Amino acid sequence: MRMRLGPIALTAMLMLALMVFAACDLNGEQDSVDAPPATSEPVLAEEPDPPSEEASTDVAATPRDPLSVVASIYPLGYFAERVGGDLVTVEVLVRPGFENHGFVPTASDLRSLEEADLVVMNGLELEPWMERALATLGENPDRIVVEAADASRAIEGVPHGHGHGEEGHEEDDDHGHEEDDDHGHEEDDDHAHEDDDDHGHEEDDHAHDHGELDPHMWLDPVLAVAQVERIRDALIGVDPDNTDTYRANASALADELGTLDIEIAEGLSSCRHDHFVTSHAAYGYLAARYGIEQLPVAGLSPETEPSPRELAEISDRIAELGLEHVMVEPVLSGELTSALAREHGIDLIAIHAIESVTQSELDDHGDYFGLMRDNLANLVLALDCA
């Protein structure tokens, strides 16, 4: 490690050097009296060796620190990791075992947000706690915030116990998704915006479900591509020198999402049932994309429990449709869902909303794609697909 000298020490060393140089000059004058005559050939000083290639490489290749990315929930953190690769470090605030609804960030979480180069959130009022945290921190011109959900493509949430399959997407339920297949959208919509977008909304964490927009877009692989593209564009905005890397990584991820879309469409193409009972209304986009309907016990927020009348309606629908499974999320308590299953003598099976995950879910299924494929397998069972 190279030691830096203060001005006094540096001055002293310079004076000492001058004294040494002066003494050498005097000795040279005394020695020159008896010195033999100089030779006719001048003596050339040796040129210093050029710096080694290895040494110059070490200086030039000093790595830049990875970008600090903070994501609100697991799927967005996963997308950011895949797009950013080795160029980013990603921290997900809603950690395994925690629930997004009603989440309260810690002091450490606030510090991470303060120091982040990029903050990735979903939007559509999924994370009011994040909006309040950013408002508390105030503006920071060095921090970019991106909302991954495209509000123009949002659908309304489903009231308790009501199906949702025919509304929402304008793609007519054909799984070709021609308009969505161009994963490399180059739109200049400026998805990444500065902190001055007034994140300090004062609405309650759990607004009324009726008329509320469904934020769970990542459960539709086609709309997940749009989220990946917004994250890609935000990373490019922060780090334009690595544009090609971000574009290539996002394109590869979009291709995987396209493959997942085809798998789900084929898996759910021929089923005896077209309704499934779930813990809460997180699956509107998934249902609309593949022509099925969810019967949620709770609304968009799992904490908004149904009334006794609504619960009775769901029970009647289970009997009327002859359903043999009730789907429950591992991260939720699912007491009402379990009670429905016991009442009808039918089985509970898992479904993953993925906004909140348990460590066990990640250990068993690996990542976003593993969780989505487990959803497919269990939907095939619940809907009795061929």
NORJO-V841360 format. One record per pair of residues at least 24 apart in sequence whose C-alpha atoms are under 8 Angstrom apart, sorted by sequence separation. I is the first residue (numbers start at 0). J is the second residue. If there is no record, write none. Layout:
# NORJO-V841360
i: <I | I>
j: <J | J>
This chain:
# NORJO-V841360
i: <104 | 118 | 120 | 122 | 324 | 326 | 328 | 350 | 100 | 103 | 104 | 116 | 117 | 118 | 119 | 120 | 121 | 122 | 123 | 227 | 264 | 314 | 318 | 330 | 349 | 100 | 102 | 116 | 117 | 118 | 119 | 120 | 121 | 122 | 227 | 263 | 330 | 72 | 99 | 101 | 109 | 115 | 116 | 117 | 118 | 119 | 120 | 121 | 123 | 329 | 330 | 350 | 104 | 114 | 117 | 119 | 329 | 349 | 113 | 224 | 348 | 301 | 329 | 224 | 223 | 221 | 220 | 221 | 220 | 191 | 190 | 220 | 221 | 296 | 220 | 296 | 191 | 219 | 276 | 69 | 179 | 182 | 190 | 191 | 69 | 76 | 147 | 182 | 189 | 190 | 75 | 146 | 184 | 75 | 145 | 146 | 176 | 183 | 191 | 69 | 75 | 145 | 182 | 67 | 68 | 71 | 144 | 145 | 275 | 67 | 68 | 69 | 70 | 71 | 72 | 143 | 144 | 272 | 276 | 277 | 278 | 66 | 67 | 68 | 69 | 70 | 71 | 143 | 144 | 275 | 276 | 277 | 278 | 66 | 67 | 68 | 69 | 70 | 71 | 143 | 144 | 158 | 272 | 275 | 276 | 277 | 278 | 66 | 68 | 142 | 143 | 157 | 158 | 275 | 277 | 142 | 156 | 157 | 140 | 156 | 278 | 139 | 140 | 155 | 156 | 71 | 139 | 155 | 156 | 278 | 326 | 138 | 155 | 156 | 325 | 137 | 138 | 155 | 156 | 324 | 71 | 154 | 155 | 278 | 323 | 153 | 154 | 277 | 322 | 153 | 322 | 133 | 153 | 134 | 153 | 183 | 134 | 135 | 218 | 133 | 134 | 219 | 133 | 148 | 215 | 218 | 219 | 131 | 132 | 183 | 215 | 218 | 130 | 131 | 148 | 182 | 213 | 215 | 216 | 129 | 130 | 131 | 215 | 219 | 130 | 213 | 282 | 182 | 281 | 75 | 182 | 127 | 277 | 127 | 127 | 128 | 149 | 127 | 148 | 149 | 180 | 126 | 147 | 148 | 147 | 124 | 147 | 147 | 146 | 147 | 145 | 145 | 174 | 213 | 174 | 145 | 123 | 125 | 123 | 124 | 143 | 174 | 208 | 123 | 208 | 122 | 208 | 121 | 143 | 205 | 205 | 205 | 101 | 275 | 100 | 100 | 275 | 275 | 274 | 259 | 266 | 270 | 272 | 273 | 272 | 119 | 267 | 271 | 272 | 162 | 263 | 267 | 270 | 271 | 272 | 259 | 266 | 270 | 271 | 174 | 270 | 172 | 174 | 269 | 270 | 117 | 168 | 172 | 268 | 269 | 117 | 167 | 172 | 267 | 172 | 266 | 164 | 168 | 117 | 163 | 167 | 168 | 116 | 159 | 166 | 158 | 164 | 165 | 157 | 163 | 164 | 156 | 163 | 164 | 165 | 157 | 164 | 156 | 164 | 163 | 164 | 154 | 163 | 164 | 154 | 162 | 163 | 162 | 163 | 161 | 162 | 161 | 162 | 160 | 161 | 218 | 159 | 160 | 159 | 160 | 158 | 159 | 160 | 215 | 157 | 159 | 158 | 159 | 215 | 158 | 157 | 156 | 157 | 74 | 156 | 82 | 159 | 79 | 82 | 83 | 78 | 82 | 160 | 159 | 160 | 79 | 83 | 78 | 79 | 160 | 160 | 218 | 83 | 83 | 82 | 82 | 84 | 83 | 82 | 81 | 82 | 81 | 82 | 81 | 100 | 100 | 100 | 98 | 97 | 98 | 96 | 99 | 99 | 98 | 97 | 98 | 96 | 97 | 95 | 96 | 97 | 94 | 95 | 96 | 93 | 94 | 95 | 96 | 95 | 74 | 73 | 74 | 73 | 72 | 73 | 72 | 73 | 77 | 77 | 74>
j: <128 | 142 | 144 | 146 | 348 | 350 | 352 | 374 | 125 | 128 | 129 | 141 | 142 | 143 | 144 | 145 | 146 | 147 | 148 | 252 | 289 | 339 | 343 | 355 | 374 | 126 | 128 | 142 | 143 | 144 | 145 | 146 | 147 | 148 | 253 | 289 | 356 | 99 | 126 | 128 | 136 | 142 | 143 | 144 | 145 | 146 | 147 | 148 | 150 | 356 | 357 | 377 | 132 | 142 | 145 | 147 | 357 | 377 | 142 | 253 | 377 | 331 | 360 | 256 | 256 | 256 | 256 | 257 | 257 | 229 | 229 | 259 | 260 | 335 | 260 | 336 | 232 | 260 | 317 | 111 | 221 | 224 | 232 | 233 | 112 | 119 | 190 | 225 | 232 | 233 | 119 | 190 | 228 | 120 | 190 | 191 | 221 | 228 | 236 | 115 | 121 | 191 | 228 | 114 | 115 | 118 | 191 | 192 | 322 | 115 | 116 | 117 | 118 | 119 | 120 | 191 | 192 | 320 | 324 | 325 | 326 | 115 | 116 | 117 | 118 | 119 | 120 | 192 | 193 | 324 | 325 | 326 | 327 | 116 | 117 | 118 | 119 | 120 | 121 | 193 | 194 | 208 | 322 | 325 | 326 | 327 | 328 | 117 | 119 | 193 | 194 | 208 | 209 | 326 | 328 | 194 | 208 | 209 | 193 | 209 | 331 | 193 | 194 | 209 | 210 | 126 | 194 | 210 | 211 | 333 | 381 | 194 | 211 | 212 | 381 | 194 | 195 | 212 | 213 | 381 | 129 | 212 | 213 | 336 | 381 | 212 | 213 | 336 | 381 | 213 | 382 | 194 | 214 | 197 | 216 | 246 | 198 | 199 | 282 | 198 | 199 | 284 | 199 | 214 | 281 | 284 | 285 | 198 | 199 | 250 | 282 | 285 | 198 | 199 | 216 | 250 | 281 | 283 | 284 | 198 | 199 | 200 | 284 | 288 | 200 | 283 | 352 | 253 | 352 | 147 | 254 | 200 | 350 | 202 | 203 | 204 | 225 | 204 | 225 | 226 | 257 | 204 | 225 | 226 | 226 | 204 | 227 | 229 | 229 | 230 | 229 | 230 | 260 | 299 | 261 | 233 | 212 | 214 | 213 | 214 | 233 | 264 | 298 | 214 | 299 | 214 | 300 | 214 | 237 | 300 | 302 | 303 | 204 | 378 | 204 | 205 | 381 | 382 | 382 | 368 | 375 | 379 | 381 | 382 | 382 | 230 | 378 | 382 | 383 | 274 | 375 | 379 | 382 | 383 | 384 | 372 | 379 | 383 | 384 | 288 | 384 | 287 | 289 | 384 | 385 | 233 | 284 | 288 | 384 | 385 | 234 | 284 | 289 | 384 | 290 | 384 | 283 | 287 | 237 | 283 | 287 | 288 | 237 | 280 | 287 | 280 | 286 | 287 | 280 | 286 | 287 | 280 | 287 | 288 | 290 | 283 | 290 | 283 | 291 | 291 | 292 | 283 | 292 | 293 | 284 | 292 | 293 | 293 | 294 | 293 | 294 | 294 | 295 | 294 | 295 | 352 | 294 | 295 | 295 | 296 | 295 | 296 | 297 | 352 | 295 | 297 | 297 | 298 | 354 | 298 | 298 | 298 | 299 | 217 | 299 | 227 | 305 | 227 | 230 | 231 | 227 | 231 | 309 | 309 | 310 | 230 | 234 | 230 | 231 | 312 | 313 | 371 | 244 | 245 | 245 | 246 | 248 | 248 | 248 | 248 | 249 | 249 | 252 | 252 | 300 | 301 | 302 | 330 | 330 | 331 | 330 | 354 | 355 | 355 | 355 | 356 | 355 | 356 | 355 | 356 | 357 | 355 | 356 | 357 | 355 | 356 | 357 | 358 | 358 | 353 | 353 | 354 | 354 | 354 | 355 | 355 | 356 | 366 | 367 | 367>
